[in-house]
Amino acid sequence: MKAPSWLTYTIPRVLAFAVPLTLLLLVNVNPWISALLAAVIGLCVSYIFLRRPRETVSRELYERRHGDNPTINVDDESEDAAIDNADIAKSSADTPTLPDASTAGPDPADSNPANSNPADSAAIGTATIRPAGGDPAAPSTPSSEREGGTEPHAEGERGETAQPEGENKLL
């Protein structure tokens, strides 16, 4: 009878720790240092030399845990979903549909000037910049003016005057 795979993996792991620990303790190395070194040596030995038993134990644990459930292949799932979507699209194309709200035309409430927002009718491409921490209700300066369009010397937050590039500011 063959020994269980977990046993063929566990015994060499324990020996990979116990043998170095015993040798280090016989040489009178501090027990804490001996335990740490033996753990590192055991880890390295098991990682390098015990790959097959580790993979076997891992596979058996996985099969035991997920043995009832069939393995799901992602490719099969995506193909099944595509076929189902094609069937749904074909069946929905055969039945007449009512127009949805997006193709029904303009909403009468949108044409009422009392319901419109002045910000919605602003020209495209003109962004406004508000000072950091400023009042959102305060009037804002369009970005074209802030970047030197019509105001060459805009006043900053502390009261100093911003100079256009190329001008030297004397103190």
LINVENBEL-V466466 format. One line per field, one symbol per residue. ss: DSSP state (H for helix, E for strand, C for the rest). A space follows every 10 residues. Layout:
ss = ???
This chain:
ss = CCCCHHHHHH HHHHHHHHHH HHHHHHCCCC HHHHHHHHHH HHHHHHHHHC HHHHHHHHHH HHHHHHCCCC CCCHHHHHHH HHHHHHHHHH HHHHCCCCCC HHHCCCCHHH HCHHHCCCCC CCCCCCCEEC CCCCCCCCCC EEHHHHCCCC CCCCECCCCC ECCCCCCCCC C
